Amino acid sequence: MYQRFINLAIAAEKLSELPVLDVVERRVLNLLSVYWSNDQKITVVEAMNMTDEISTSTIFRYLKKLRQKGYLELVVDEVDNRVKYVSPTKQTDKYFAKLGKLMSEASK
């Protein structure tokens, strides 16, 4: 089933109107989704330290790339202007909805 999902995801990515993500961008977005799916806010600093697999400077660089591609936005904290939260955009919601649909199709 997983291989079927991967094949569907690759085919859908080629036809998608969403900007293409590389492997690291997908990994960072997936790690962030764990926080978002639990209704947790995550700061840029916390995001940079959310895994030992990827260096903090690399994560920061990819956060910038994902923001430029429209998958992330930074929201300034209401109390402390220095704190910025990493938030998903509607494009991110579309991306995860597409993956969910593909998983459903793969399981049939």
C-alpha positions as CSV (number, residue, x, y, z in Angstrom):
1,M,0.0,0.0,0.0
2,Y,2.8,2.4,0.9
3,Q,4.5,1.9,-2.5
4,R,1.2,2.6,-4.2
5,F,0.9,5.8,-2.2
6,I,4.4,6.8,-3.2
7,N,3.6,6.2,-6.9
8,L,0.4,8.2,-6.7
9,A,2.2,11.0,-4.8
10,I,4.9,11.3,-7.4
11,A,2.4,11.3,-10.3
12,A,0.2,13.9,-8.5
13,E,3.2,16.1,-7.8
14,K,4.0,16.3,-11.5
15,L,0.4,17.5,-12.2
16,S,0.0,19.7,-9.2
17,E,-0.4,23.5,-9.3
18,L,1.5,23.6,-5.9
19,P,5.2,24.4,-5.9
20,V,7.3,21.3,-5.9
21,L,9.0,20.4,-2.6
22,D,12.4,18.7,-2.4
23,V,13.1,15.9,0.2
24,V,14.3,18.2,3.0
25,E,11.4,20.7,2.4
26,R,8.9,17.8,2.8
27,R,10.7,16.6,5.9
28,V,10.6,20.0,7.6
29,L,7.0,20.5,6.6
30,N,6.1,17.0,8.0
31,L,7.9,17.8,11.3
32,L,6.1,21.1,11.6
33,S,2.8,19.4,10.9
34,V,3.1,17.4,14.2
35,Y,2.9,20.6,16.1
36,W,0.1,22.1,14.0
37,S,-2.0,19.0,14.1
38,N,-1.9,19.2,17.9
39,D,-2.8,22.9,17.8
40,Q,0.6,23.9,19.2
41,K,2.4,27.0,18.2
42,I,6.0,26.7,17.3
43,T,8.5,29.5,17.2
44,V,11.3,29.8,14.6
45,V,13.9,29.0,17.3
46,E,11.9,25.9,18.3
47,A,11.5,24.8,14.7
48,M,15.2,25.1,14.2
49,N,15.8,22.7,17.1
50,M,12.9,20.3,16.5
51,T,15.2,17.5,15.2
52,D,18.8,16.3,15.5
53,E,18.6,14.9,11.9
54,I,19.0,18.3,10.3
55,S,21.3,21.1,11.5
56,T,19.7,24.3,12.8
57,S,21.2,26.4,10.0
58,T,19.8,24.0,7.4
59,I,16.4,24.1,8.9
60,F,16.5,27.9,9.0
61,R,17.4,28.0,5.3
62,Y,14.6,25.6,4.5
63,L,12.1,27.6,6.6
64,K,13.0,30.6,4.4
65,K,12.5,28.5,1.2
66,L,9.2,27.1,2.3
67,R,8.1,30.7,3.2
68,Q,9.2,31.9,-0.3
69,K,7.2,29.0,-1.9
70,G,4.1,30.0,0.1
71,Y,3.9,27.0,2.5
72,L,4.7,29.0,5.6
73,E,4.1,32.3,7.2
74,L,5.7,34.0,10.2
75,V,3.3,35.4,12.8
76,V,4.7,37.9,15.2
77,D,3.8,37.3,18.9
78,E,1.3,39.7,20.3
79,V,3.3,40.4,23.4
80,D,6.9,40.1,22.3
81,N,7.8,41.4,18.8
82,R,11.0,39.4,18.8
83,V,9.2,36.1,18.8
84,K,7.8,34.8,15.5
85,Y,5.7,31.7,15.1
86,V,5.9,29.4,12.1
87,S,2.4,28.9,10.8
88,P,0.9,27.0,7.8
89,T,-0.8,28.7,5.0
90,K,-3.8,27.7,2.9
91,Q,-1.4,26.3,0.4
92,T,0.0,24.0,3.2
93,D,-3.5,22.9,4.0
94,K,-4.1,22.0,0.3
95,Y,-0.8,20.1,0.2
96,F,-1.7,17.9,3.3
97,A,-5.3,17.5,2.0
98,K,-3.9,16.2,-1.3
99,L,-1.6,13.7,0.5
100,G,-4.6,12.6,2.6
101,K,-6.6,12.0,-0.5
102,L,-3.8,10.0,-2.1
103,M,-3.4,7.9,1.1
104,S,-7.1,7.1,0.9
105,E,-6.9,6.2,-2.8
106,A,-3.8,4.0,-2.1
107,S,-5.7,2.0,0.6
108,K,-8.5,1.0,-1.8
